[in-house]
Amino acid sequence: MEEDVEIKLIERRKLEAMRRRLKSAAPSPDPTRSDREVVESMLYDRGAEVLDAAYSFYPEQTGRLVGEIAAMVKDGRLKEKVSGGELYSIFRQVGLRFQLKTSIKVQDRGKLVDLSEKLGTRKDE
């Protein structure tokens, strides 16, 4: 009987220790981060490039939109990462149209080369 009580006490202590470790490991929202930093942490796949281009064309409107997206992240309504294409689509849907520098690369002799260079060298050969 005493062993059962001791075992339950040990289990309870271990469970409390696990809870404390889990609680300390959970990332808490950092109030010192700006809205832009919050949004940038949620971007992948050219997302930062799209955001920079949007700021260069429409700084005021982009700031407001970034504030809204950051609020969604902080509230927990937006939990998944946002790709560059999705972010670009959001900007286009609200009427902010801008161009991104794009290039098409092809593999030539083990290296990635711009398509324009590949077509240009083909004429020379």
Residue pairs with C-beta under 8 A, 6 or more apart in sequence:
29 74
33 41
35 63
35 66
35 67
35 69
35 70
35 71
36 51
36 66
36 70
38 70
38 73
38 74
39 51
39 66
39 69
39 70
39 73
40 47
40 48
40 51
42 69
42 73
42 78
42 81
42 82
43 50
43 51
43 81
43 82
43 83
43 84
43 87
44 81
44 82
44 83
44 84
45 83
45 84
45 85
46 83
46 84
46 85
46 100
47 82
47 83
47 84
47 87
48 84
49 84
49 100
50 84
50 87
50 88
50 91
50 100
51 62
51 66
51 87
53 98
53 99
53 100
54 62
54 65
54 91
54 96
54 98
55 62
55 63
56 98
57 96
57 98
58 96
58 98
61 94
61 96
62 91
62 96
65 90
65 91
65 94
65 96
69 78
69 82
69 90
72 78
88 100
91 97
91 98
103 114
103 115
104 114
104 115
105 112
105 113
105 114
105 115
106 112
106 113
106 115
106 118
107 113
108 118
